[in-house]
Amino acid sequence: MTDNSFRNDRRRLLRGALMGAAAAPIGYMGVRGSNALAQDMPKLAEDDPQAIALNYVHDATEKDDMRESDAVCANCRLYLGSRDDEWGGCTAFPGKAVNTNGWCSAWVRASS
């Protein structure tokens, strides 16, 4: 490897690292910003095709086939809202708000 190609590879690596570091906060703001606007998002309807595909319900107590009795959107890893809010964003339903007490088959327990 010549000194010139080594210098170019190092520059490319540094440029990529700087671009990634600059883009990270923007990506974070996009995800968390969508949560801040959850009140402005349309509420997911239970008859929405994606909601039907994932067996979504606004009230988890209506579902008999849940794996865990405390499985609700508020304690799901995909839920982007606050547990104190009635509605919040969800990565399974982009652009739609789900009920904190809801449930769908994509539910995965959030880490504590």
Contacts in CASP RR format, 6 or more apart in sequence:
PFRMAT RR
TARGET T0000
AUTHOR 0000-0000-0000
METHOD contacts of the structure
MODEL  1
MTDNSFRNDRRRLLRGALMGAAAAPIGYMGVRGSNALAQDMPKLAEDDPQ
AIALNYVHDATEKDDMRESDAVCANCRLYLGSRDDEWGGCTAFPGKAVNT
NGWCSAWVRASS
31 80 0 8 1.000
32 80 0 8 1.000
34 41 0 8 1.000
34 80 0 8 1.000
34 89 0 8 1.000
34 95 0 8 1.000
35 80 0 8 1.000
35 81 0 8 1.000
35 82 0 8 1.000
35 88 0 8 1.000
35 89 0 8 1.000
38 80 0 8 1.000
38 81 0 8 1.000
38 85 0 8 1.000
38 87 0 8 1.000
38 88 0 8 1.000
38 89 0 8 1.000
38 97 0 8 1.000
39 87 0 8 1.000
39 97 0 8 1.000
41 87 0 8 1.000
41 88 0 8 1.000
41 89 0 8 1.000
41 95 0 8 1.000
41 96 0 8 1.000
41 97 0 8 1.000
42 95 0 8 1.000
42 96 0 8 1.000
42 97 0 8 1.000
43 87 0 8 1.000
43 96 0 8 1.000
43 97 0 8 1.000
43 98 0 8 1.000
43 99 0 8 1.000
44 50 0 8 1.000
44 51 0 8 1.000
44 56 0 8 1.000
44 90 0 8 1.000
44 93 0 8 1.000
44 96 0 8 1.000
44 97 0 8 1.000
44 98 0 8 1.000
45 51 0 8 1.000
46 52 0 8 1.000
46 56 0 8 1.000
46 57 0 8 1.000
46 58 0 8 1.000
48 56 0 8 1.000
48 93 0 8 1.000
48 96 0 8 1.000
50 56 0 8 1.000
50 92 0 8 1.000
50 93 0 8 1.000
51 93 0 8 1.000
51 104 0 8 1.000
54 92 0 8 1.000
54 104 0 8 1.000
54 105 0 8 1.000
54 106 0 8 1.000
55 63 0 8 1.000
55 65 0 8 1.000
55 103 0 8 1.000
55 104 0 8 1.000
55 105 0 8 1.000
56 93 0 8 1.000
56 98 0 8 1.000
56 102 0 8 1.000
56 103 0 8 1.000
56 104 0 8 1.000
57 63 0 8 1.000
57 102 0 8 1.000
57 103 0 8 1.000
57 104 0 8 1.000
58 99 0 8 1.000
58 101 0 8 1.000
58 102 0 8 1.000
59 99 0 8 1.000
59 101 0 8 1.000
59 102 0 8 1.000
60 66 0 8 1.000
60 71 0 8 1.000
60 72 0 8 1.000
60 73 0 8 1.000
60 101 0 8 1.000
60 102 0 8 1.000
60 103 0 8 1.000
61 101 0 8 1.000
63 103 0 8 1.000
66 103 0 8 1.000
66 107 0 8 1.000
67 107 0 8 1.000
68 109 0 8 1.000
71 103 0 8 1.000
71 107 0 8 1.000
71 109 0 8 1.000
72 100 0 8 1.000
72 101 0 8 1.000
72 102 0 8 1.000
72 103 0 8 1.000
73 79 0 8 1.000
73 88 0 8 1.000
73 90 0 8 1.000
73 98 0 8 1.000
73 99 0 8 1.000
73 100 0 8 1.000
73 101 0 8 1.000
73 102 0 8 1.000
73 103 0 8 1.000
73 104 0 8 1.000
73 107 0 8 1.000
74 83 0 8 1.000
74 100 0 8 1.000
74 101 0 8 1.000
75 83 0 8 1.000
75 109 0 8 1.000
75 110 0 8 1.000
76 90 0 8 1.000
76 106 0 8 1.000
76 107 0 8 1.000
76 108 0 8 1.000
76 109 0 8 1.000
76 110 0 8 1.000
77 108 0 8 1.000
77 109 0 8 1.000
77 110 0 8 1.000
77 111 0 8 1.000
78 90 0 8 1.000
78 91 0 8 1.000
78 92 0 8 1.000
78 106 0 8 1.000
78 107 0 8 1.000
78 108 0 8 1.000
79 88 0 8 1.000
79 89 0 8 1.000
79 90 0 8 1.000
79 98 0 8 1.000
79 100 0 8 1.000
79 110 0 8 1.000
80 88 0 8 1.000
80 89 0 8 1.000
80 90 0 8 1.000
80 91 0 8 1.000
81 88 0 8 1.000
81 89 0 8 1.000
81 100 0 8 1.000
82 88 0 8 1.000
83 100 0 8 1.000
85 100 0 8 1.000
86 99 0 8 1.000
86 100 0 8 1.000
87 97 0 8 1.000
87 98 0 8 1.000
87 99 0 8 1.000
87 100 0 8 1.000
88 97 0 8 1.000
88 98 0 8 1.000
88 100 0 8 1.000
89 95 0 8 1.000
89 96 0 8 1.000
89 97 0 8 1.000
89 98 0 8 1.000
90 96 0 8 1.000
90 97 0 8 1.000
90 98 0 8 1.000
92 104 0 8 1.000
92 106 0 8 1.000
98 104 0 8 1.000
END
